[in-house]
Amino acid sequence: MEISMQIIPLECHRQSAIQLFQNLWGTTNMVVSTGQYDIKDLKGFIAMENDQIIGLLSYELKADYLEIISIDSLRTGIGIGSQLLNMVEELAYEKRLNKLGVITTNDNLNALGFYQKRGFRLTEVIPDAVRLARKIKPEIPLKADNGIPIFDELKLVKQLMD
């Protein structure tokens, strides 16, 4: 099924992006081992179709890499996540950053597959990181929908330049 999708900066529809994030995650706040992030302050890209948001990617620029904070696709399997990832990769190249990084949790098998298929490598396991994140954000569930207990964070990196 072909869709007509437009990728634009998150800033163009920040209020709608905040509302979507709130609906998906119950909060605008993300907590990972690299810090605490609020979608209200992050840069990113949104995928639009017929004036509706169908995907969102947020990121934070670090000293020598770009960290993907969140990526959400409202319809899987049609290239929304891939196109959002392509946009952020182009941005990283433009800024002459040497890598993209992302952190996910041990239960997120879909994310692990998605990123590895696109050239990301698993570079670090951060044991009990989610337990520490729950001290800041107690609504993080103990188990994922797939039944896997959520304990650890996994860092994946894609090298862009040597």
N, CA, C and O atoms as a GROMACS GRO file, in nm:
protein
  648
    1MET      N    1   0.084  -0.118   0.000
    1MET     CA    2   0.000   0.000   0.000
    1MET      C    3   0.088   0.124   0.000
    1MET      O    4   0.169   0.143   0.091
    2GLU      N    5   0.074   0.207  -0.100
    2GLU     CA    6   0.152   0.330  -0.111
    2GLU      C    7   0.081   0.442  -0.035
    2GLU      O    8  -0.040   0.459  -0.048
    3ILE      N    9   0.157   0.516   0.044
    3ILE     CA   10   0.098   0.630   0.113
    3ILE      C   11   0.175   0.755   0.074
    3ILE      O   12   0.293   0.748   0.040
    4SER      N   13   0.108   0.868   0.078
    4SER     CA   14   0.176   0.993   0.050
    4SER      C   15   0.211   1.056   0.185
    4SER      O   16   0.126   1.108   0.256
    5MET      N   17   0.339   1.048   0.216
    5MET     CA   18   0.386   1.091   0.347
    5MET      C   19   0.481   1.208   0.328
    5MET      O   20   0.557   1.214   0.231
    6GLN      N   21   0.475   1.301   0.420
    6GLN     CA   22   0.565   1.415   0.420
    6GLN      C   23   0.638   1.415   0.553
    6GLN      O   24   0.576   1.399   0.658
    7ILE      N   25   0.770   1.432   0.550
    7ILE     CA   26   0.850   1.441   0.672
    7ILE      C   27   0.887   1.587   0.694
    7ILE      O   28   0.946   1.651   0.607
    8ILE      N   29   0.851   1.640   0.809
    8ILE     CA   30   0.877   1.780   0.840
    8ILE      C   31   0.936   1.792   0.981
    8ILE      O   32   0.923   1.700   1.062
    9PRO      N   33   1.000   1.905   1.011
    9PRO     CA   34   1.052   1.924   1.147
    9PRO      C   35   0.940   1.920   1.251
    9PRO      O   36   0.831   1.971   1.229
   10LEU      N   37   0.970   1.859   1.362
   10LEU     CA   38   0.875   1.849   1.473
   10LEU      C   39   0.825   1.987   1.515
   10LEU      O   40   0.710   2.003   1.555
   11GLU      N   41   0.912   2.087   1.506
   11GLU     CA   42   0.878   2.223   1.549
   11GLU      C   43   0.756   2.278   1.476
   11GLU      O   44   0.686   2.364   1.529
   12CYS      N   45   0.731   2.230   1.354
   12CYS     CA   46   0.618   2.280   1.274
   12CYS      C   47   0.482   2.244   1.334
   12CYS      O   48   0.383   2.314   1.310
   13HIS      N   49   0.478   2.137   1.412
   13HIS     CA   50   0.353   2.092   1.475
   13HIS      C   51   0.381   2.045   1.618
   13HIS      O   52   0.334   1.938   1.659
   14ARG      N   53   0.457   2.125   1.693
   14ARG     CA   54   0.500   2.081   1.826
   14ARG      C   55   0.382   2.045   1.916
   14ARG      O   56   0.387   1.943   1.984
   15GLN      N   57   0.277   2.126   1.919
   15GLN     CA   58   0.164   2.098   2.009
   15GLN      C   59   0.097   1.965   1.975
   15GLN      O   60   0.061   1.890   2.066
   16SER      N   61   0.081   1.936   1.848
   16SER     CA   62   0.022   1.808   1.807
   16SER      C   63   0.116   1.693   1.842
   16SER      O   64   0.070   1.586   1.884
   17ALA      N   65   0.246   1.715   1.826
   17ALA     CA   66   0.344   1.612   1.861
   17ALA      C   67   0.343   1.585   2.011
   17ALA      O   68   0.353   1.470   2.055
   18ILE      N   69   0.332   1.691   2.090
   18ILE     CA   70   0.326   1.676   2.236
   18ILE      C   71   0.203   1.594   2.274
   18ILE      O   72   0.212   1.504   2.357
   19GLN      N   73   0.090   1.625   2.214
   19GLN     CA   74  -0.035   1.553   2.243
   19GLN      C   75  -0.024   1.406   2.205
   19GLN      O   76  -0.066   1.318   2.280
   20LEU      N   77   0.034   1.379   2.088
   20LEU     CA   78   0.052   1.240   2.045
   20LEU      C   79   0.142   1.165   2.142
   20LEU      O   80   0.111   1.054   2.183
   21PHE      N   81   0.253   1.227   2.179
   21PHE     CA   82   0.347   1.164   2.271
   21PHE      C   83   0.279   1.134   2.405
   21PHE      O   84   0.295   1.026   2.463
   22GLN      N   85   0.203   1.231   2.452
   22GLN     CA   86   0.128   1.214   2.577
   22GLN      C   87   0.030   1.097   2.566
   22GLN      O   88   0.017   1.018   2.659
   23ASN      N   89  -0.039   1.086   2.453
   23ASN     CA   90  -0.135   0.978   2.432
   23ASN      C   91  -0.065   0.842   2.426
   23ASN      O   92  -0.115   0.744   2.480
   24LEU      N   93   0.051   0.836   2.360
   24LEU     CA   94   0.123   0.710   2.344
   24LEU      C   95   0.190   0.664   2.473
   24LEU      O   96   0.189   0.545   2.505
   25TRP      N   97   0.249   0.758   2.546
   25TRP     CA   98   0.336   0.723   2.659
   25TRP      C   99   0.283   0.767   2.795
   25TRP      O  100   0.342   0.734   2.897
   26GLY      N  101   0.172   0.841   2.797
   26GLY     CA  102   0.115   0.884   2.925
   26GLY      C  103   0.188   1.001   2.988
   26GLY      O  104   0.151   1.046   3.096
   27THR      N  105   0.290   1.050   2.922
   27THR     CA  106   0.371   1.160   2.973
   27THR      C  107   0.448   1.221   2.856
   27THR      O  108   0.456   1.161   2.749
   28THR      N  109   0.504   1.337   2.877
   28THR     CA  110   0.590   1.396   2.774
   28THR      C  111   0.737   1.373   2.805
   28THR      O  112   0.825   1.418   2.732
   29ASN      N  113   0.763   1.303   2.913
   29ASN     CA  114   0.897   1.285   2.966
   29ASN      C  115   0.954   1.146   2.935
   29ASN      O  116   0.885   1.046   2.950
   30MET      N  117   1.079   1.141   2.891
   30MET     CA  118   1.151   1.014   2.870
   30MET      C  119   1.269   1.014   2.966
   30MET      O  120   1.338   1.115   2.983
   31VAL      N  121   1.293   0.899   3.028
   31VAL     CA  122   1.407   0.884   3.118
   31VAL      C  123   1.490   0.766   3.070
   31VAL      O  124   1.442   0.653   3.064
   32VAL      N  125   1.616   0.794   3.035
   32VAL     CA  126   1.712   0.690   2.998
   32VAL      C  127   1.842   0.721   3.067
   32VAL      O  128   1.857   0.826   3.130
   33SER      N  129   1.937   0.630   3.056
   33SER     CA  130   2.063   0.646   3.129
   33SER      C  131   2.143   0.769   3.087
   33SER      O  132   2.229   0.814   3.163
   34THR      N  133   2.117   0.824   2.969
   34THR     CA  134   2.189   0.944   2.926
   34THR      C  135   2.122   1.072   2.975
   34THR      O  136   2.178   1.180   2.958
   35GLY      N  137   2.003   1.061   3.035
   35GLY     CA  138   1.938   1.180   3.088
   35GLY      C  139   1.788   1.172   3.087
   35GLY      O  140   1.728   1.070   3.054
   36GLN      N  141   1.729   1.284   3.123
   36GLN     CA  142   1.585   1.300   3.126
   36GLN      C  143   1.550   1.398   3.014
   36GLN      O  144   1.610   1.505   3.004
   37TYR      N  145   1.453   1.361   2.931
   37TYR     CA  146   1.419   1.442   2.814
   37TYR      C  147   1.270   1.466   2.810
   37TYR      O  148   1.191   1.377   2.844
   38ASP      N  149   1.231   1.585   2.768
   38ASP     CA  150   1.089   1.618   2.753
   38ASP      C  151   1.064   1.652   2.607
   38ASP      O  152   1.135   1.734   2.549
   39ILE      N  153   0.963   1.592   2.550
   39ILE     CA  154   0.931   1.615   2.409
   39ILE      C  155   0.903   1.763   2.383
   39ILE      O  156   0.917   1.810   2.270
   40LYS      N  157   0.866   1.836   2.487
   40LYS     CA  158   0.841   1.980   2.472
   40LYS      C  159   0.968   2.055   2.432
   40LYS      O  160   0.960   2.164   2.373
   41ASP      N  161   1.085   1.998   2.463
   41ASP     CA  162   1.212   2.066   2.439
   41ASP      C  163   1.296   2.003   2.329
   41ASP      O  164   1.395   2.062   2.285
   42LEU      N  165   1.259   1.884   2.283
   42LEU     CA  166   1.342   1.811   2.188
   42LEU      C  167   1.320   1.856   2.044
   42LEU      O  168   1.213   1.906   2.009
   43LYS      N  169   1.422   1.837   1.964
   43LYS     CA  170   1.410   1.853   1.820
   43LYS      C  171   1.367   1.718   1.763
   43LYS      O  172   1.376   1.615   1.830
   44GLY      N  173   1.321   1.721   1.640
   44GLY     CA  174   1.282   1.595   1.579
   44GLY      C  175   1.215   1.614   1.445
   44GLY      O  176   1.218   1.723   1.386
   45PHE      N  177   1.156   1.506   1.398
   45PHE     CA  178   1.084   1.505   1.272
   45PHE      C  179   0.951   1.434   1.294
   45PHE      O  180   0.939   1.343   1.376
   46ILE      N  181   0.852   1.478   1.217
   46ILE     CA  182   0.724   1.407   1.221
   46ILE      C  183   0.688   1.367   1.078
   46ILE      O  184   0.718   1.437   0.982
   47ALA      N  185   0.622   1.254   1.068
   47ALA     CA  186   0.569   1.206   0.940
   47ALA      C  187   0.422   1.244   0.938
   47ALA      O  188   0.347   1.214   1.030
   48MET      N  189   0.383   1.310   0.830
   48MET     CA  190   0.245   1.357   0.815
   48MET      C  191   0.180   1.290   0.694
   48MET      O  192   0.245   1.266   0.592
   49GLU      N  193   0.052   1.260   0.707
   49GLU     CA  194  -0.030   1.214   0.596
   49GLU      C  195  -0.166   1.278   0.612
   49GLU      O  196  -0.232   1.262   0.715
   50ASN      N  197  -0.210   1.350   0.509
   50ASN     CA  198  -0.340   1.418   0.514
   50ASN      C  199  -0.356   1.502   0.642
   50ASN      O  200  -0.459   1.495   0.709
   51ASP      N  201  -0.253   1.580   0.674
   51ASP     CA  202  -0.253   1.669   0.790
   51ASP      C  203  -0.264   1.595   0.924
   51ASP      O  204  -0.300   1.656   1.025
   52GLN      N  205  -0.234   1.467   0.926
   52GLN     CA  206  -0.234   1.389   1.050
   52GLN      C  207  -0.093   1.337   1.075
   52GLN      O  208  -0.024   1.294   0.982
   53ILE      N  209  -0.051   1.340   1.200
   53ILE     CA  210   0.080   1.282   1.235
   53ILE      C  211   0.066   1.130   1.234
   53ILE      O  212  -0.021   1.074   1.300
   54ILE      N  213   0.155   1.064   1.159
   54ILE     CA  214   0.155   0.917   1.156
   54ILE      C  215   0.287   0.860   1.209
   54ILE      O  216   0.303   0.738   1.218
   55GLY      N  217   0.381   0.948   1.244
   55GLY     CA  218   0.507   0.904   1.301
   55GLY      C  219   0.582   1.021   1.360
   55GLY      O  220   0.561   1.136   1.321
   56LEU      N  221   0.672   0.990   1.453
   56LEU     CA  222   0.746   1.095   1.523
   56LEU      C  223   0.881   1.039   1.565
   56LEU      O  224   0.891   0.928   1.615
   57LEU      N  225   0.986   1.118   1.544
   57LEU     CA  226   1.119   1.084   1.592
   57LEU      C  227   1.173   1.206   1.664
   57LEU      O  228   1.170   1.316   1.609
   58SER      N  229   1.223   1.187   1.786
   58SER     CA  230   1.286   1.297   1.859
   58SER      C  231   1.432   1.263   1.884
   58SER      O  232   1.470   1.146   1.892
   59TYR      N  233   1.514   1.367   1.895
   59TYR     CA  234   1.657   1.345   1.912
   59TYR      C  235   1.720   1.456   1.996
   59TYR      O  236   1.661   1.561   2.019
   60GLU      N  237   1.841   1.427   2.039
   60GLU     CA  238   1.923   1.521   2.115
   60GLU      C  239   2.062   1.520   2.051
   60GLU      O  240   2.120   1.414   2.028
   61LEU      N  241   2.114   1.639   2.022
   61LEU     CA  242   2.251   1.648   1.970
   61LEU      C  243   2.349   1.642   2.086
   61LEU      O  244   2.338   1.718   2.182
   62LYS      N  245   2.445   1.551   2.076
   62LYS     CA  246   2.552   1.539   2.174
   62LYS      C  247   2.680   1.595   2.112
   62LYS      O  248   2.677   1.646   2.000
   63ALA      N  249   2.791   1.587   2.182
   63ALA     CA  250   2.917   1.645   2.134
   63ALA      C  251   2.959   1.589   1.998
   63ALA      O  252   2.992   1.664   1.907
   64ASP      N  253   2.958   1.456   1.985
   64ASP     CA  254   3.007   1.396   1.860
   64ASP      C  255   2.908   1.299   1.798
   64ASP      O  256   2.944   1.227   1.704
   65TYR      N  257   2.786   1.295   1.847
   65TYR     CA  258   2.687   1.206   1.788
   65TYR      C  259   2.547   1.259   1.811
   65TYR      O  260   2.526   1.352   1.889
   66LEU      N  261   2.453   1.199   1.743
   66LEU     CA  262   2.313   1.232   1.758
   66LEU      C  263   2.244   1.116   1.827
   66LEU      O  264   2.252   1.002   1.780
   67GLU      N  265   2.178   1.143   1.938
   67GLU     CA  266   2.107   1.038   2.010
   67GLU      C  267   1.958   1.044   1.978
   67GLU      O  268   1.892   1.147   2.000
   68ILE      N  269   1.906   0.935   1.927
   68ILE     CA  270   1.762   0.922   1.904
   68ILE      C  271   1.698   0.896   2.040
   68ILE      O  272   1.733   0.799   2.108
   69ILE      N  273   1.605   0.980   2.078
   69ILE     CA  274   1.539   0.965   2.208
   69ILE      C  275   1.413   0.881   2.195
   69ILE      O  276   1.385   0.796   2.280
   70SER      N  277   1.338   0.904   2.089
   70SER     CA  278   1.215   0.826   2.068
   70SER      C  279   1.187   0.815   1.920
   70SER      O  280   1.222   0.903   1.841
   71ILE      N  281   1.122   0.707   1.884
   71ILE     CA  282   1.071   0.691   1.748
   71ILE      C  283   0.939   0.614   1.760
   71ILE      O  284   0.933   0.507   1.822
   72ASP      N  285   0.837   0.669   1.701
   72ASP     CA  286   0.705   0.607   1.706
   72ASP      C  287   0.643   0.610   1.568
   72ASP      O  288   0.647   0.711   1.499
   73SER      N  289   0.586   0.499   1.529
   73SER     CA  290   0.513   0.488   1.404
   73SER      C  291   0.373   0.440   1.437
   73SER      O  292   0.355   0.340   1.505
   74LEU      N  293   0.274   0.514   1.387
   74LEU     CA  294   0.135   0.475   1.416
   74LEU      C  295   0.085   0.363   1.328
   74LEU      O  296  -0.016   0.300   1.357
   75ARG      N  297   0.158   0.338   1.218
   75ARG     CA  298   0.126   0.226   1.130
   75ARG      C  299   0.256   0.158   1.093
   75ARG      O  300   0.341   0.216   1.026
   76THR      N  301   0.273   0.035   1.137
   76THR     CA  302   0.400  -0.034   1.115
   76THR      C  303   0.404  -0.100   0.978
   76THR      O  304   0.301  -0.130   0.917
   77GLY      N  305   0.526  -0.121   0.932
   77GLY     CA  306   0.548  -0.197   0.810
   77GLY      C  307   0.530  -0.122   0.679
   77GLY      O  308   0.530  -0.183   0.572
   78ILE      N  309   0.514   0.010   0.684
   78ILE     CA  310   0.496   0.086   0.559
   78ILE      C  311   0.606   0.191   0.540
   78ILE      O  312   0.593   0.277   0.453
   79GLY      N  313   0.713   0.185   0.619
   79GLY     CA  314   0.828   0.272   0.595
   79GLY      C  315   0.832   0.402   0.672
   79GLY      O  316   0.921   0.484   0.648
   80ILE      N  317   0.740   0.424   0.764
   80ILE     CA  318   0.739   0.549   0.839
   80ILE      C  319   0.867   0.562   0.922
   80ILE      O  320   0.937   0.663   0.914
   81GLY      N  321   0.898   0.462   1.002
   81GLY     CA  322   1.017   0.465   1.086
   81GLY      C  323   1.144   0.478   1.003
   81GLY      O  324   1.236   0.551   1.040
   82SER      N  325   1.150   0.406   0.892
   82SER     CA  326   1.268   0.412   0.804
   82SER      C  327   1.288   0.552   0.748
   82SER      O  328   1.401   0.601   0.743
   83GLN      N  329   1.180   0.616   0.706
   83GLN     CA  330   1.194   0.751   0.650
   83GLN      C  331   1.234   0.852   0.757
   83GLN      O  332   1.314   0.942   0.731
   84LEU      N  333   1.179   0.838   0.877
   84LEU     CA  334   1.219   0.926   0.987
   84LEU      C  335   1.368   0.906   1.019
   84LEU      O  336   1.442   1.002   1.040
   85LEU      N  337   1.410   0.780   1.023
   85LEU     CA  338   1.550   0.749   1.050
   85LEU      C  339   1.640   0.805   0.941
   85LEU      O  340   1.749   0.855   0.970
   86ASN      N  341   1.598   0.797   0.815
   86ASN     CA  342   1.677   0.853   0.705
   86ASN      C  343   1.696   1.004   0.723
   86ASN      O  344   1.805   1.056   0.697
   87MET      N  345   1.592   1.073   0.766
   87MET     CA  346   1.602   1.218   0.786
   87MET      C  347   1.702   1.253   0.895
   87MET      O  348   1.781   1.347   0.880
   88VAL      N  349   1.700   1.179   1.004
   88VAL     CA  350   1.791   1.210   1.114
   88VAL      C  351   1.935   1.172   1.076
   88VAL      O  352   2.030   1.236   1.121
   89GLU      N  353   1.950   1.069   0.995
   89GLU     CA  354   2.083   1.031   0.948
   89GLU      C  355   2.139   1.139   0.855
   89GLU      O  356   2.257   1.174   0.864
   90GLU      N  357   2.056   1.192   0.767
   90GLU     CA  358   2.099   1.302   0.681
   90GLU      C  359   2.142   1.423   0.764
   90GLU      O  360   2.242   1.487   0.733
   91LEU      N  361   2.066   1.453   0.868
   91LEU     CA  362   2.100   1.564   0.956
   91LEU      C  363   2.235   1.541   1.022
   91LEU      O  364   2.317   1.632   1.030
   92ALA      N  365   2.258   1.420   1.069
   92ALA     CA  366   2.386   1.388   1.134
   92ALA      C  367   2.502   1.407   1.036
   92ALA      O  368   2.607   1.460   1.073
   93TYR      N  369   2.484   1.363   0.912
   93TYR     CA  370   2.587   1.384   0.810
   93TYR      C  371   2.613   1.533   0.788
   93TYR      O  372   2.728   1.576   0.781
   94GLU      N  373   2.505   1.611   0.776
   94GLU     CA  374   2.519   1.755   0.755
   94GLU      C  375   2.597   1.820   0.868
   94GLU      O  376   2.674   1.914   0.844
   95LYS      N  377   2.577   1.772   0.989
   95LYS     CA  378   2.644   1.829   1.106
   95LYS      C  379   2.781   1.765   1.131
   95LYS      O  380   2.849   1.795   1.229
   96ARG      N  381   2.820   1.675   1.039
   96ARG     CA  382   2.949   1.606   1.046
   96ARG      C  383   2.968   1.526   1.176
   96ARG      O  384   3.077   1.520   1.232
   97LEU      N  385   2.859   1.467   1.220
   97LEU     CA  386   2.865   1.380   1.338
   97LEU      C  387   2.904   1.242   1.292
   97LEU      O  388   2.868   1.199   1.183
   98ASN      N  389   2.979   1.171   1.377
   98ASN     CA  390   3.033   1.043   1.332
   98ASN      C  391   2.946   0.923   1.366
   98ASN      O  392   2.977   0.811   1.325
   99LYS      N  393   2.836   0.944   1.440
   99LYS     CA  394   2.752   0.828   1.470
   99LYS      C  395   2.614   0.870   1.517
   99LYS      O  396   2.590   0.982   1.561
  100LEU      N  397   2.523   0.774   1.506
  100LEU     CA  398   2.389   0.782   1.564
  100LEU      C  399   2.384   0.684   1.679
  100LEU      O  400   2.442   0.575   1.670
  101GLY      N  401   2.317   0.720   1.786
  101GLY     CA  402   2.300   0.629   1.898
  101GLY      C  403   2.154   0.623   1.940
  101GLY      O  404   2.078   0.718   1.919
  102VAL      N  405   2.118   0.513   1.999
  102VAL     CA  406   1.982   0.498   2.052
  102VAL      C  407   1.989   0.402   2.170
  102VAL      O  408   2.070   0.309   2.172
  103ILE      N  409   1.903   0.425   2.266
  103ILE     CA  410   1.892   0.335   2.381
  103ILE      C  411   1.752   0.279   2.383
  103ILE      O  412   1.654   0.352   2.370
  104THR      N  413   1.743   0.148   2.399
  104THR     CA  414   1.613   0.085   2.414
  104THR      C  415   1.621  -0.010   2.534
  104THR      O  416   1.727  -0.025   2.595
  105THR      N  417   1.511  -0.071   2.567
  105THR     CA  418   1.510  -0.163   2.681
  105THR      C  419   1.517  -0.308   2.632
  105THR      O  420   1.488  -0.338   2.516
  106ASN      N  421   1.556  -0.395   2.723
  106ASN     CA  422   1.581  -0.536   2.689
  106ASN      C  423   1.459  -0.608   2.632
  106ASN      O  424   1.475  -0.709   2.563
  107ASP      N  425   1.340  -0.560   2.660
  107ASP     CA  426   1.216  -0.625   2.612
  107ASP      C  427   1.178  -0.586   2.471
  107ASP      O  428   1.095  -0.654   2.409
  108ASN      N  429   1.236  -0.480   2.418
  108ASN     CA  430   1.188  -0.420   2.293
  108ASN      C  431   1.248  -0.490   2.172
  108ASN      O  432   1.337  -0.438   2.105
  109LEU      N  433   1.197  -0.609   2.145
  109LEU     CA  434   1.249  -0.692   2.037
  109LEU      C  435   1.226  -0.628   1.900
  109LEU      O  436   1.310  -0.642   1.810
  110ASN      N  437   1.114  -0.558   1.883
  110ASN     CA  438   1.088  -0.490   1.756
  110ASN      C  439   1.193  -0.382   1.728
  110ASN      O  440   1.244  -0.372   1.617
  111ALA      N  441   1.225  -0.304   1.829
  111ALA     CA  442   1.326  -0.198   1.812
  111ALA      C  443   1.463  -0.258   1.782
  111ALA      O  444   1.536  -0.208   1.697
  112LEU      N  445   1.498  -0.364   1.852
  112LEU     CA  446   1.627  -0.429   1.828
  112LEU      C  447   1.639  -0.475   1.684
  112LEU      O  448   1.743  -0.456   1.621
  113GLY      N  449   1.535  -0.536   1.632
  113GLY     CA  450   1.536  -0.580   1.493
  113GLY      C  451   1.539  -0.462   1.397
  113GLY      O  452   1.615  -0.463   1.300
  114PHE      N  453   1.457  -0.362   1.422
  114PHE     CA  454   1.448  -0.245   1.336
  114PHE      C  455   1.585  -0.179   1.321
  114PHE      O  456   1.631  -0.154   1.209
  115TYR      N  457   1.649  -0.151   1.432
  115TYR     CA  458   1.777  -0.080   1.427
  115TYR      C  459   1.888  -0.165   1.367
  115TYR      O  460   1.968  -0.115   1.287
  116GLN      N  461   1.895  -0.292   1.404
  116GLN     CA  462   2.002  -0.376   1.351
  116GLN      C  463   1.990  -0.396   1.200
  116GLN      O  464   2.091  -0.404   1.130
  117LYS      N  465   1.868  -0.403   1.149
  117LYS     CA  466   1.848  -0.415   1.003
  117LYS      C  467   1.896  -0.290   0.930
  117LYS      O  468   1.921  -0.294   0.810
  118ARG      N  469   1.910  -0.180   1.002
  118ARG     CA  470   1.950  -0.053   0.943
  118ARG      C  471   2.092  -0.012   0.980
  118ARG      O  472   2.127   0.106   0.973
  119GLY      N  473   2.173  -0.110   1.018
  119GLY     CA  474   2.315  -0.086   1.037
  119GLY      C  475   2.360  -0.051   1.178
  119GLY      O  476   2.478  -0.024   1.199
  120PHE      N  477   2.270  -0.052   1.275
  120PHE     CA  478   2.308  -0.026   1.413
  120PHE      C  479   2.367  -0.153   1.474
  120PHE      O  480   2.326  -0.264   1.440
  121ARG      N  481   2.463  -0.135   1.562
  121ARG     CA  482   2.526  -0.246   1.634
  121ARG      C  483   2.503  -0.230   1.783
  121ARG      O  484   2.507  -0.118   1.836
  122LEU      N  485   2.480  -0.339   1.851
  122LEU     CA  486   2.467  -0.339   1.996
  122LEU      C  487   2.605  -0.313   2.056
  122LEU      O  488   2.698  -0.391   2.034
  123THR      N  489   2.620  -0.204   2.132
  123THR     CA  490   2.751  -0.167   2.185
  123THR      C  491   2.762  -0.173   2.336
  123THR      O  492   2.872  -0.175   2.391
  124GLU      N  493   2.647  -0.176   2.403
  124GLU     CA  494   2.654  -0.173   2.550
  124GLU      C  495   2.524  -0.224   2.611
  124GLU      O  496   2.415  -0.198   2.560
  125VAL      N  497   2.538  -0.297   2.720
  125VAL     CA  498   2.424  -0.334   2.804
  125VAL      C  499   2.442  -0.258   2.934
  125VAL      O  500   2.549  -0.261   2.995
  126ILE      N  501   2.336  -0.191   2.977
  126ILE     CA  502   2.340  -0.114   3.101
  126ILE      C  503   2.248  -0.185   3.200
  126ILE      O  504   2.128  -0.159   3.204
  127PRO      N  505   2.306  -0.276   3.282
  127PRO     CA  506   2.224  -0.356   3.373
  127PRO      C  507   2.148  -0.269   3.474
  127PRO      O  508   2.202  -0.171   3.527
  128ASP      N  509   2.024  -0.305   3.498
  128ASP     CA  510   1.938  -0.240   3.597
  128ASP      C  511   1.912  -0.092   3.572
  128ASP      O  512   1.868  -0.022   3.663
  129ALA      N  513   1.939  -0.044   3.452
  129ALA     CA  514   1.915   0.098   3.422
  129ALA      C  515   1.769   0.135   3.437
  129ALA      O  516   1.737   0.247   3.478
  130VAL      N  517   1.679   0.043   3.403
  130VAL     CA  518   1.536   0.074   3.411
  130VAL      C  519   1.490   0.084   3.556
  130VAL      O  520   1.402   0.164   3.588
  131ARG      N  521   1.548   0.004   3.641
  131ARG     CA  522   1.516   0.014   3.785
  131ARG      C  523   1.550   0.154   3.836
  131ARG      O  524   1.475   0.213   3.913
  132LEU      N  525   1.664   0.206   3.792
  132LEU     CA  526   1.704   0.342   3.832
  132LEU      C  527   1.611   0.446   3.769
  132LEU      O  528   1.575   0.544   3.834
  133ALA      N  529   1.572   0.425   3.643
  133ALA     CA  530   1.480   0.519   3.576
  133ALA      C  531   1.345   0.523   3.646
  133ALA      O  532   1.281   0.628   3.651
  134ARG      N  533   1.301   0.410   3.700
  134ARG     CA  534   1.171   0.405   3.770
  134ARG      C  535   1.170   0.493   3.894
  134ARG      O  536   1.063   0.535   3.939
  135LYS      N  537   1.286   0.522   3.951
  135LYS     CA  538   1.292   0.612   4.067
  135LYS      C  539   1.250   0.753   4.027
  135LYS      O  540   1.196   0.828   4.108
  136ILE      N  541   1.274   0.789   3.901
  136ILE     CA  542   1.236   0.920   3.848
  136ILE      C  543   1.098   0.913   3.785
  136ILE      O  544   1.017   1.005   3.798
  137LYS      N  545   1.072   0.802   3.716
  137LYS     CA  546   0.947   0.785   3.641
  137LYS      C  547   0.884   0.651   3.681
  137LYS      O  548   0.900   0.552   3.609
  138PRO      N  549   0.813   0.647   3.793
  138PRO     CA  550   0.760   0.521   3.846
  138PRO      C  551   0.658   0.451   3.757
  138PRO      O  552   0.630   0.333   3.777
  139GLU      N  553   0.600   0.521   3.659
  139GLU     CA  554   0.500   0.459   3.572
  139GLU      C  555   0.559   0.363   3.470
  139GLU      O  556   0.484   0.298   3.397
  140ILE      N  557   0.692   0.353   3.461
  140ILE     CA  558   0.753   0.256   3.370
  140ILE      C  559   0.711   0.116   3.419
  140ILE      O  560   0.735   0.081   3.534
  141PRO      N  561   0.650   0.038   3.330
  141PRO     CA  562   0.601  -0.094   3.374
  141PRO      C  563   0.714  -0.191   3.409
  141PRO      O  564   0.827  -0.177   3.364
  142LEU      N  565   0.679  -0.291   3.491
  142LEU     CA  566   0.775  -0.395   3.528
  142LEU      C  567   0.792  -0.497   3.416
  142LEU      O  568   0.899  -0.554   3.399
  143LYS      N  569   0.683  -0.519   3.340
  143LYS     CA  570   0.685  -0.614   3.229
  143LYS      C  571   0.630  -0.547   3.105
  143LYS      O  572   0.542  -0.460   3.112
  144ALA      N  573   0.682  -0.588   2.991
  144ALA     CA  574   0.633  -0.538   2.862
  144ALA      C  575   0.506  -0.613   2.824
  144ALA      O  576   0.471  -0.714   2.885
  145ASP      N  577   0.439  -0.564   2.722
  145ASP     CA  578   0.319  -0.631   2.670
  145ASP      C  579   0.350  -0.773   2.624
  145ASP      O  580   0.262  -0.860   2.625
  146ASN      N  581   0.475  -0.798   2.582
  146ASN     CA  582   0.515  -0.932   2.536
  146ASN      C  583   0.553  -1.025   2.651
  146ASN      O  584   0.594  -1.139   2.628
  147GLY      N  585   0.538  -0.978   2.775
  147GLY     CA  586   0.564  -1.061   2.893
  147GLY      C  587   0.708  -1.060   2.942
  147GLY      O  588   0.738  -1.121   3.044
  148ILE      N  589   0.796  -0.992   2.872
  148ILE     CA  590   0.938  -0.987   2.913
  148ILE      C  591   0.956  -0.884   3.024
  148ILE      O  592   0.916  -0.769   3.008
  149PRO      N  593   1.017  -0.924   3.137
  149PRO     CA  594   1.046  -0.827   3.242
  149PRO      C  595   1.144  -0.721   3.190
  149PRO      O  596   1.239  -0.753   3.119
  150ILE      N  597   1.119  -0.595   3.227
  150ILE     CA  598   1.201  -0.484   3.180
  150ILE      C  599   1.302  -0.447   3.289
  150ILE      O  600   1.266  -0.397   3.395
  151PHE      N  601   1.431  -0.474   3.260
  151PHE     CA  602   1.537  -0.447   3.357
  151PHE      C  603   1.645  -0.353   3.303
  151PHE      O  604   1.682  -0.255   3.367
  152ASP      N  605   1.694  -0.387   3.184
  152ASP     CA  606   1.818  -0.330   3.134
  152ASP      C  607   1.796  -0.239   3.013
  152ASP      O  608   1.696  -0.250   2.943
  153GLU      N  609   1.892  -0.150   2.991
  153GLU     CA  610   1.894  -0.073   2.868
  153GLU      C  611   2.001  -0.130   2.776
  153GLU      O  612   2.104  -0.180   2.821
  154LEU      N  613   1.974  -0.119   2.648
  154LEU     CA  614   2.068  -0.164   2.546
  154LEU      C  615   2.100  -0.044   2.458
  154LEU      O  616   2.011   0.025   2.410
  155LYS      N  617   2.229  -0.020   2.440
  155LYS     CA  618   2.272   0.091   2.355
  155LYS      C  619   2.312   0.037   2.219
  155LYS      O  620   2.390  -0.058   2.208
  156LEU      N  621   2.257   0.098   2.116
  156LEU     CA  622   2.292   0.062   1.978
  156LEU      C  623   2.350   0.185   1.910
  156LEU      O  624   2.306   0.298   1.934
  157VAL      N  625   2.450   0.162   1.825
  157VAL     CA  626   2.520   0.271   1.758
  157VAL      C  627   2.537   0.237   1.611
  157VAL      O  628   2.565   0.123   1.574
  158LYS      N  629   2.520   0.340   1.527
  158LYS     CA  630   2.549   0.327   1.385
  158LYS      C  631   2.662   0.424   1.354
  158LYS      O  632   2.647   0.545   1.372
  159GLN      N  633   2.774   0.371   1.307
  159GLN     CA  634   2.888   0.454   1.267
  159GLN      C  635   2.857   0.520   1.133
  159GLN      O  636   2.813   0.453   1.039
  160LEU      N  637   2.879   0.650   1.126
  160LEU     CA  638   2.853   0.722   1.002
  160LEU      C  639   2.982   0.762   0.933
  160LEU      O  640   2.994   0.755   0.811
  161MET      N  641   3.080   0.805   1.011
  161MET     CA  642   3.208   0.851   0.958
  161MET      C  643   3.320   0.797   1.044
  161MET      O  644   3.301   0.772   1.163
  162ASP      N  645   3.436   0.778   0.984
  162ASP     CA  646   3.552   0.732   1.063
  162ASP      C  647   3.632   0.848   1.115
  162ASP      O  648   3.733   0.828   1.184
   0.00000   0.00000   0.00000
